[in-house]
């Protein structure tokens, strides 16, 4: 069952760092190259934003930005939970680490700078 209580969410978030390097790509025409595996998309006025593995973007010849690693907050957080990602991102901000948060159906995911990923995991593991 999805958790809504902020204190329990923060106590049980159990952050997990994934090994892949992810990047952001913007496709102004919205055309995704065939065979490109995506972890996330978001349509904006300026184009279709993709989050893809860096190696895949390079193979497809796509320009990209923000080399990042993904941290999954493994607690099953409710989409209606109030303040969870705000508290987590504030903790990272206090450590000088940027993050881009994506809420999935079951978990929150943070894309943090690849060069600071180990530090981000340590900050989150220390608790909020």
C-alpha positions in Angstrom: 0.0 0.0 0.0 1.3 3.4 -0.9 2.6 5.5 2.0 1.4 9.1 2.6 2.9 9.9 6.0 5.9 12.1 5.5 7.8 10.9 8.6 7.4 7.3 7.6 8.3 8.1 4.0 11.5 9.8 5.1 12.4 7.0 7.6 11.9 4.2 5.0 12.9 5.8 1.7 15.9 3.5 1.3 17.6 5.3 -1.6 19.2 3.1 -4.3 21.8 4.4 -6.8 21.6 2.8 -10.2 24.8 2.3 -12.3 23.7 3.8 -15.6 24.4 7.4 -16.7 21.3 9.1 -17.9 21.0 12.3 -20.0 18.3 14.7 -21.1 17.5 15.1 -24.8 15.1 17.6 -26.4 13.5 16.7 -29.8 11.8 19.8 -31.2 9.9 17.8 -33.8 8.9 15.1 -31.3 10.2 12.3 -33.5 11.8 9.6 -31.4 14.4 7.6 -33.3 13.3 4.0 -33.8 14.7 1.6 -31.3 15.6 4.2 -28.7 14.8 3.0 -25.3 13.4 5.7 -23.0 13.0 5.9 -19.2 10.9 9.0 -19.3 9.3 11.5 -21.7 7.6 14.9 -21.2 6.0 17.0 -23.9 6.6 20.8 -23.7 5.9 23.6 -26.1 9.5 23.6 -27.2 9.6 19.8 -27.9 9.7 16.4 -26.5 12.0 15.9 -23.6 13.5 12.4 -23.2 15.6 10.9 -20.4 17.7 8.1 -21.9 20.9 6.3 -21.2 23.9 8.3 -22.3 25.3 5.5 -24.5 21.9 5.3 -26.3 21.9 9.0 -27.0 25.4 8.8 -28.3 24.7 5.9 -30.6 21.6 7.7 -32.0 23.7 10.9 -32.5 21.4 13.0 -30.3 22.7 16.1 -28.6 22.1 15.9 -24.8 22.7 17.6 -21.5 22.9 16.8 -17.8 24.9 13.6 -17.3 23.2 12.1 -14.3 22.7 9.1 -12.2 19.3 7.9 -11.0 18.5 7.4 -7.3 15.3 5.5 -6.6 13.6 6.2 -3.3 12.4 2.6 -2.8 9.6 3.3 -0.4 6.2 2.9 -2.1 5.2 6.6 -1.9 1.6 7.7 -2.7 1.3 10.2 -5.6 -0.7 12.3 -3.2 1.9 12.3 -0.5 2.7 15.9 0.6 6.3 17.2 1.0 8.3 14.0 0.4 10.2 15.1 -2.7 10.4 18.6 -1.4 12.1 17.4 1.8 14.5 15.1 -0.1 15.4 17.8 -2.6 15.9 20.4 0.2 18.4 18.0 1.8 20.3 17.7 -1.4 20.2 21.4 -2.0 21.7 22.0 1.5 24.6 19.8 0.3 24.9 21.8 -2.9 23.6 19.0 -5.1 21.0 19.6 -7.8 18.4 17.1 -8.6 15.6 16.6 -11.1 12.7 14.6 -9.5 10.4 12.3 -11.4 7.5 10.6 -9.7 6.7 7.2 -10.9 3.6 5.2 -9.9 5.4 3.4 -7.0 8.5 5.4 -6.3 10.2 8.8 -6.5 13.3 9.0 -8.7 16.0 11.6 -8.5 18.4 12.4 -11.3 21.5 13.9 -9.8 24.8 15.0 -11.4 26.8 11.9 -12.2 29.9 13.4 -10.6 28.0 14.0 -7.3 26.0 10.8 -7.3 27.9 9.0 -4.5 27.7 12.1 -2.3 24.0 12.4 -3.0 23.4 8.8 -1.9 25.4 9.5 1.3 23.4 12.6 2.0 20.1 10.7 1.5 21.2 7.6 3.4 22.0 9.9 6.4 18.3 10.8 6.5 16.3 13.9 6.2 
